[in-house]
Amino acid sequence: MIDIEASLKSTFPDKVYAKSEFRDNQRIDVPVSDLIMVLTYLKNQLKFDMLAELCGIDYLQYPSARDRYGVNYVLSSTETNQRIIIRTKTNDPDPVVPSVVPLWEGANWLEREVFDMFGIRFEGHPDLRRILLPPEFVSYPLRKDYPLRGKGERHNFHQLTRAES
C-alpha cells in the first residue's frame, strides 16, 4: 500500500493539502491552481490509472463551506487496488476548473455532465457543451438555488423571437 499523503508531502514539500477520511475513503483537498499537477503526479507516479468518478457539488447554505462549488475526482489504481478522492473548490460568478480530459479521456462526458447540471466550466475541455439538456436551456438544475416551485423548465428555455428565427 502506498502512503499517498506522505508521498505528496515529500514530492511537494512547500504545499499543504488538507486530508480527511470518511468511511475508509481518503480525501485530499487540493486548490484549483495545483489540481493538474497533483492529478498528473497521482496518475504517472503513484499509478492511479483510472478515473472512477467525477462529480459536482453545490455547497450553498452549508454552514462550514467557504466556497460554493466542489468537484470530486475519485481515482483508482488497478495495480495496487487503492482508491483516493481528490476534491477541489470553485466559486461564482464564473466557476472554472481545468479539464482532466488530457489525463483521462473518460472525463470527457463526466465534465460535460457537471457543466450541464451545475454550470461549472472545465477550461481546456475539447467539446464543452450540454450533454443531458438541450442547448436552449439556460439554467443549471442541480444547483441548490434552482427553483423547485413557480417557474419550471418551460421558463428556462430561450424563447426565439420572430426576428431571430
RAPE-V434326 format. One record per residue. N is the residue number from 1. RES is the residue in one small letter. SS is DSSP state (a for helix, b for strand, c for the rest). NEAR is the number of other C-alpha atoms within 10 Angstrom. Layout:
n={N;N}
res={RES;RES}
ss={SS;SS}
near={NEAR;NEAR}
This chain:
n={1;2;3;4;5;6;7;8;9;10;11;12;13;14;15;16;17;18;19;20;21;22;23;24;25;26;27;28;29;30;31;32;33;34;35;36;37;38;39;40;41;42;43;44;45;46;47;48;49;50;51;52;53;54;55;56;57;58;59;60;61;62;63;64;65;66;67;68;69;70;71;72;73;74;75;76;77;78;79;80;81;82;83;84;85;86;87;88;89;90;91;92;93;94;95;96;97;98;99;100;101;102;103;104;105;106;107;108;109;110;111;112;113;114;115;116;117;118;119;120;121;122;123;124;125;126;127;128;129;130;131;132;133;134;135;136;137;138;139;140;141;142;143;144;145;146;147;148;149;150;151;152;153;154;155;156;157;158;159;160;161;162;163;164;165}
res={m;i;d;i;e;a;s;l;k;s;t;f;p;d;k;v;y;a;k;s;e;f;r;d;n;q;r;i;d;v;p;v;s;d;l;i;m;v;l;t;y;l;k;n;q;l;k;f;d;m;l;a;e;l;c;g;i;d;y;l;q;y;p;s;a;r;d;r;y;g;v;n;y;v;l;s;s;t;e;t;n;q;r;i;i;i;r;t;k;t;n;d;p;d;p;v;v;p;s;v;v;p;l;w;e;g;a;n;w;l;e;r;e;v;f;d;m;f;g;i;r;f;e;g;h;p;d;l;r;r;i;l;l;p;p;e;f;v;s;y;p;l;r;k;d;y;p;l;r;g;k;g;e;r;h;n;f;h;q;l;t;r;a;e;s}
ss={c;c;c;a;a;a;a;a;a;a;a;c;c;c;c;c;c;b;b;b;b;b;c;c;b;b;b;b;b;c;c;a;a;a;a;a;a;a;a;a;a;a;a;a;c;c;c;c;c;b;b;b;b;b;b;b;b;b;c;c;c;c;c;c;c;c;c;c;b;b;b;b;b;b;b;b;c;c;c;c;c;c;b;b;b;b;b;b;b;b;c;c;c;c;c;b;b;b;c;c;c;c;c;c;c;c;a;a;a;a;a;a;a;a;a;a;a;a;c;c;b;b;b;c;c;c;c;c;c;c;c;c;c;c;c;c;b;c;c;c;c;c;c;c;c;c;c;c;c;c;c;c;a;a;a;a;b;c;c;c;c;c;c;c;c}
near={6;10;8;15;15;11;15;17;13;10;12;13;10;7;11;12;15;11;14;12;11;7;5;9;13;17;21;20;17;21;18;16;11;13;19;18;12;16;19;17;16;20;18;11;11;18;19;24;18;16;19;16;14;21;16;24;17;20;17;14;11;10;7;7;12;13;15;18;22;18;20;18;21;20;22;21;18;12;10;12;10;16;19;20;21;20;22;21;23;19;15;11;7;10;17;18;22;15;20;23;17;14;16;13;11;16;20;18;17;17;26;22;22;22;23;25;18;22;23;25;20;21;12;13;17;11;11;18;17;19;16;11;15;11;12;12;17;15;18;18;18;15;18;14;11;13;12;10;6;7;10;11;13;9;12;14;14;11;11;9;7;6;5;6;5}
